[in-house]
Amino acid sequence: MMDRTTTNAERADSGDRLAALFIERAAAAGEVLTHGDRAQIGRAMAEAYCEGAEVPPGREWRHLALMIRDLYHYADGLISPAGLIDTALSELHATVNVVPLLCTIGEEGQPALIAGAVTAVLAHAETGGIGIDLLTDIAFTTWAEEVEEERFIRAIAAHAARVTG
């Protein structure tokens, strides 16, 4: 899953895999999901994302920001990055595990499940002393640039089609 993606669809697929790992681990956790539990799940997500590659000391923040970016791409059209972060921050220190309930309500629970995955990444960052404001700012900026680049490429292609067609 490491950042070998070149398209937003690939990034969304990466976010889907991250969210699935979060859901699997959180659903197995029982009724209580502490900050420490979330951090452990976030660490497992980071390990899966890096696919066993060594992350240089002091560079963990970059991979965590890219994970959040991929979750933003996965959530695109369901919930905004700001909505994901607001939900994630409100859940960061909660102890009730709502994942099993969210799984039972189907599509309506999907945005909250993705936010739960973001929460796990933020909890892991917090326990490692990484500023979550930095992560979310970098993730949003990167996501927004990628979305704009894709929009621009589509606009250029549409213009070229009009000119040549």
ABEGO torsion letter per residue (X at the ends): XBBABABAAAAAAAAAAAAAAAAAAAAAAEABBBAAAAAAAAAAAAAAAAGGBBBBBGAAAAAAAAAAAAAAAAABGABBAAAAAAAAAAAAABABBAAAAAAAAEAAAAAAAAAAAAAAAAAAAAAAGBBAAAAAAAAAAAAAAAAAAAAAAAAAAAAAAAAAX
